[in-house]
Amino acid sequence: MIIDLHSHSTRSDGKESPTEVFEQAALAGVNILALTDHDTTSGWVEAGAAAIRLGLGFVPGIEVTTRAKVMRRDREHFISVHLLAYLPDPNHSALAAVLGDSVSTRETRAKAMVELLAADYGITWDLVLEQLTEGATIGRPALADALVALGVVSHRSEAFETILSKGGGYYIPAETADVFDAITLIRDAGGVPVIAHPLGGAPDNLDRGDLPQEHFEKLIAGGLAGFEVYHREVPQVAREWLLGLAARHDLIVTGSSDYHGEHGKPNRLGENTTSREMLDRILALGTGAKAQL
């Protein structure tokens, strides 16, 4: 059985509708798929209908944007932490308010980045909006798509690696919810919080002594349920370290594609998977929404 617990549609930064995502999942041989659009549940109904028609299982989820403060080499750093929230109640008022604030902040940030980019690349806000479907949450992928449309770069990945890279002159950090508050909120909404691609992008020769163990231990104490360990962005040294940490604390361990469409990121459906045992643990913990299996 192929279980993939991380995918995106046009309701956030994916390139395909929820229906199309599930059609692609069926073609890829995936049996159970989670739709986890950024900061929105708007694709759940469509995804559920597509899953029924195609005979697939559907796990409702959200990728919640948060940030955390960590100490590295005696210095404070703010880092972005994405939480996959499985099976939260979409009508939970406090969660809905935080997601609404996040969407609003995303738009403010994107407009500010467009202003910086406009001077050098001729990008406009209207062109960015043309890259989105109605109701989609906005983020850097829409800016990347606008740069592709202008012919500045050939594809999204090139834009992220160059013009829109973190630390670059056009990048503006997101103002998002605190990760500890978000974990509590997801739990209160009946959801299961799992960190998406933890330590993603870290070098393979990363010194284990530089890994933020204290930070992760605090997240676990605060209610974190697990790690998305099997993901193309998580290097082997970090994966081994995270698996050891998960074993010590009896955490859930997942694997996923983080699919954004055939013409989105290079991630392919089913390239990393989750065991049925770990999915069953998520299903047992999640009390806010129901999976279709």
Secondary structure, 3 states (H helix, E strand, C coil): CCEECCECCCCCCCCCCHHHHHHHHHHCCCCEEEECCECCCCCHHHHHHHHHHHCCEEEEEEEEEEEEEEEECCEEEEEEEEEEEECCCCCCHHHHHHHHHHHHHHHHHHHHHHHHHHHHHCCCHHHHHHCCCCCCCCCHHHHHHHHHHHCCCCCHHHHHHCCCCCCCCCCCCCCCEEHHHHHHHHHHCCCEEEECCCCCCCCCCCCHHHCCHHHHHHHHHCCCCEEEEECCCCCHHHHHHHHHHHHHHCCEEEECCCECCCCCCCCCCCCCCCCHHHHHHHHHHCCCCCCEC
